[in-house]
Amino acid sequence: MQAVAVAWQIYGITHRPLDLGLVGLAQFLPGVLLFLIAGHTADRFPRERILRCCFAAFAVVSAALATLSWRGVGLVWPIYAVLVMHGVVRAFTTPAAQALVPLTVPSADFPNAVAWASSVFQAAMVLGPAVGGAVYGWAGSPVPVYVGACGCCLVSAGLISRVRIGQVKAAAQKRELLDGLRYLWRAKAVLGAVSLDLFAVLLGGAIALLPVYARDILEVGAVGLGILRGAPSLGAVTMAIVLAHWPLRRRAGAAMLWCVCGFGVFTVVFALSRNMVLSLVALVLVGACDMVSVILRHTLVQLSTPNEMRGRVSAVNMVFISTSNEVGQFESGLTAQWLGTVPAAALGGFGTIVVVALWAALFPELRRIDELQPKSRT
């Protein structure tokens, strides 16, 4: 809900695609600066306690956005300042959350758990933007959206306080900040998976330009923006449910490469579309293709990493994800400012297809991944 409100509010103030790109950059930079500390923190302190504090901090961020909007903010820099705070909190949230999940289910069930967890998350990503756009359009103001987001974060803080993880014995070793980077460099298949996602989403980030499509190209308004924002998640949740029932048991690496290629193809279709129905179908397929990559990458990273290192490795993975999402938003906004919205989105989709071809050659270990679940580690 909050992402839709922020994008629509900022574009309504400036009417510049570049400012939509700066939304991603403001949330990305704190993660890059803090990822080593955040990963070390996730391996040093109880992860559920970290998450409880972070969810409460997210509530403060939403409350700050609501306060600014209530007072009638006419400039974008105060919004960016709050988004930087959001990025700081998220820098500590993601490593702790990703490293916590493997402790809640047996390793044999982890790939299936990732699929179901992704289904629930993506269902929220379908409902949230639609509700956010509808409420914004009905109220004519982002304040109710931000207040609702604040309430959701407080509920999350209360729910995580109910999670109890038994004492986990960690191997006795010296924790070094750079261990996560060293591990990923050695694990070529994992490095190939996370870097493929980085560059593919970095180039194919047409989602950042949805406010421009909603207002100026498809002309569907704030309500239409919410529906467009939810379409990729609808595809993602559908694919996650399919993979939960029929998991990828063979040739998972090849399937990932083909699906990332599909991500690029359907991005191009969306970029060139002038029809709302075709645009929605393309975005649904974009989300479905992306979900295959998400499940494969998350399973490889978490199950192939020892528990005592998961926080630091997850922090590095967070930087890859944030780079693809937030810097991808900035790249999309910048190229749209230079080339125009449609050429920028289409060029990004073509770039994704080229990246897939290069990664298939550069990372044969990724192409040869057969079973989704790696061999168990002791």
N, C-alpha and C positions, 0 to 999 in steps of 0.2 A: 504493500500500500504506500509506504513512505517513498520508495523509489519512483513510483509514478507521480506522486505529488511533487517531489523535488524537481523532476525533469520538466513537468508541465509548468510549474511556478517559474523556474528559471527561464525557460524559453518564452513564457509570456512576458517576462520583464525585458529581455534583450532581443529576442527573435534572431539570435545568432547560433548556428550549429556548433561553432567552436566552444561556446559556453556550456553546451551539453557534454562536450569532451572533457572540459575542466572538472565536471562533477566526478568523473572517474579518476582523474589525476589527483584530486584532493583527497580521495579515499585510499589511493594506492601508495603515495609517498610515505605515510607513517609505517606501513607494513614493511617496506624496503629498509627503512632505517632501524626498525625494531625487531626484525624477524629472528635474529640470533638470540637476543635477550628473551623474546617471547617463547622460543623453542626451549631454551634452557629452563625458563620458569615452569613450562609444562612438564618437564622431566624432574623438576626439583620439588614442586609443591603438589598437593592433591588437586587433581584436574577438575573434580566436581566443585571444589571451593572456588577455583579460578573462574569457572563458568558462572557461578552464582553472582560473583562480583561484576562480571562483564555484562550479564543481562540487566543488572540494576543500572549499570552505567549507560547501556543502550537506552533505557527508559529516560535517563537524564537528557540524552541527546535529542530524543523525540520531543521531550518537553521544551527544550530550548528552541527547536524549530517551530513548535506551536506558539511559543511566546513571541518570537520574531514576527511571525505571520499575523498574530493577533494585533501587534502594534503597527502593522502596515509597512513592512519592510519594502523599500523601493529600490534597493541596491542588492547586487548578488554577493558581494564579498562577505557579509555576515553569514550568509547561508554556507558559503565555502568554508568559513572558519569552523562552523559546527560540523561540517562533513569531515574536516580534518580530525576533529575529536572522535567522530564515528570510526575513522580509519585506525586511530590509535587503539580503541577498544577492540576492534575486530582483529587487530594484529595479535592480541593475546587470546582471543576467543577461538580462532580457527585451529591452532595447534593443539590446544587443550581438548577441544571437541573431537577432532579426528583421532587423537591418541587415546581418548577415553572409550570410544566405541568398541574396539577389540576386546576390552576387558569385560564387556557386558554379555557377550555370547561366546560359545565354543568356536574355535577356529574353523572347524568343519562347516559350521553354519554361517560363517562370516560373509561369503559372497551373496548368499540369499538374504542375509540381514541387510547388506548394503542396498540390494535391490528394493526391499520393502521400505527401508528408511528413506531412500531416494524417492519412492512413490509418494510417501506422506509429505515429504518436503516439497516435491513438485506440485502436489495437489494444492498446497498452500500458495505456491507460486502462480497457480492458475486462478485461485479464488482471490488472492490478495490484490493483484493489479486490477482485476475487474471491479472489486468492491471499492478500491481506492479511486479509480477513475469515476465510478458512478457517484460516490459520495462527494468528490471534488466538483463534478458537474452539477449535482443537485444543490450543494451549499454555495457554490461559487467561490469557495475559499479552501485552502489546504488545512486549515486549523483542525476541523473534525478528523481528518485523516491522521494528522500527527498525534492527536490525543488518543485515537484508537491504537496507533502503533505503540505509544507509551504504555497503554494498558496491557497490550500483548506481551511486551517485554517484562513487565512486572509479574505477569502470570508465569512466564518462562522461568524467572528467577525463583518463584515459589515451587515450580515443578522440579527444577534441578536440585533443589534442597531436599527432595524426597529420594534422590538417587543415593544408594549406598554401595560402595565398591569395597570388597574385602582387601585386606592387606596383600600387596603383591610384592614378592621377593624379587628384587632387582640384582643383576650381577654386579659384583663389587668392581668398580672401575672408576677412573677419573673422568668426570664429565667435561668435555671440551666443547666450546661454542661451535667449532667448525666441523664437528663430527658428522653432522647431517649432510654437509656439502661433500665431504670425503666419501661417505657411503653412497650417495647418488652417483658420484663419478665412477665408482667401481661397479655398480649395478647397471650395466648398459641397457638392459631391457627396460628397467624402470625409468632410467634417464630418457630413453627414447620415447616412452609413453607420455611422460609429463611435459617434455619439450615439444612433442608433436601437438599436444593440446594447447600449449602456450602460443605457438606461432599460428596455429589454425584459427583459434578464437581471436587472437590479436588482429589478424587480417580480416576475419569474417565478422567483425563486430557491428553488424547493421542494426542491432537492437538499440544502440545508443541514439540512432537517428529516427527512432519511431515517432517522437513528438513532431518532427518535421513532416514525416509521412502522414501522420494523423491530421495535422492542421492544414498543410499546404498541398499535398499530393492526393491522398485519398479523401480528405475533407470529411473526417468522421468525428472530430472533436475529442473532448476529454474522455467521454464514455468509450468511444472507439479506440482511443489510446490504451485504456485499461484492457480491452478485449485483445488488442494486438499484443500487448505485453504478456498476457496470459497464454497466448497460443503456443509459444515454444514449450512452456511448462506442461501444457496439455499433451503435447507429443512426448515429452520426457516421461511423464507419469505413466502414460500408456505403454511405452517401451519398457519402463522399469517393471511394471506388472507382468508383461510378457516374459522378461528375463527372469523374474522371480519364479514363474511357473515352468519355463523352459530355458534354463540357464545355458550359457555358451560353454559347452563341454569340449569342443575341439576347434582348432584353428582360430583361437580368440584374437591373436595378433592380426591376422589377415582381415578378420571381421572388423576390427577397430579401424584399420587403414581404409577399408572400403566405406565405412560409415562416416569417417571424417571427410573423405572425398565427397560423400553425399551431402554433408553439412555445407561444403563450399558450393555444390551445384544448386542446392535449394536456396542458398543465400542469393545467388545470382538471379534465380527466378523471382524471389521477393523483390529484389532491387529494381527489376524491370517491370513489375506488375503495376497496373493502374486499376485493378479490380479488387475490391475488398475480400471477396470470397477466395480468389486465387492467392492473395497475399496471406490470408489466414492459413490456407492449406500449406503453403510454402513454409510458413513459420512453424506449424505443427511438425512438419517433416524435419526441419532444422533441429528442433528440440529432441525428436526421436533419435536422430543420428548422434547427437551430442551425448545422449544418455549412455549409449554403448561405451563411449570413451570414458565417461565418468566412472562407471561401475568397474571397468577393467583397471583403470588407473588407481582408483582408491583401494581395490582389493590387492593389487600388486604392492603398493606402497606400505599398507598396513600389515599384511600377513608376512611379507618378506623382511620386515624390520623388527629387531628385538625390542621388547617393551621399554627397556631403559633408554632407548634412543628414539622412540616414536615421536616424542615432542619436538625434537630438533629436526628430524627428517620431515615431519608434518609442517614445520615452520618453513622449510625450504620449499616444500610443495605448495604452501600457501602463497609464497612469492611468485611462483610460476602461475598459479591460478589468478592471483591479483593482477599480475602483469598482463595476462591474456584478457581479463575482463575490464579492468579499469584503464590500463594504458590503451587497450583496444578501443575503449570509448573515446579516449583523447585522440587516438589516431583517426578514428572515423569522423569525429568532429572537425579535426584539422583538415583532412583531405576533402571533406564536404565543403568547408569554407573555401578551399582553393579550387576544386574541380566541379563542385555541385553535388547535391545529395545522391542522385541516382548513379552517376559515374563512380563516386567514391564507394558506395555499397557494392556495386557490381565488380569493381576492381578488387575489392577485398575478397569476394567469393572466388574469383579466379586465382588470387594469390594463395588461398587455402588449398586449392587443387594442386598447385605447383609444389607447395610444401609437402603434401602427402607423397608425391612422386619422389621428392628428394629424400624424405625420411625412410621410405621403403628401401632406398639404396644405401643410405648412411647407417641405418640401424637394422642389419639383418637379424639381430637377436629379437627385436620387436616383431618383425615379420614372421619369425619362426615360433612365437609363443603358441603353444597348443592348448593346454588346459588353463582355464581361468584361474584356478586356485593353485598357487605355487606350492612346492613341497614344504612340509612343516619344518620348522626350525626348533632347535632346543636351546 
